[in-house]
């Protein structure tokens, strides 16, 4: 493990994609909740 640039690049890429997926999941669930509230009122 010598701090290979490709290794760290792939780690960073995976971390960023996980963060994006979690963020999108929160956005979608918030949208679904607000949409459900609009339908209920």
Helices and strands as residue ranges (DSSP letters): H 5-40
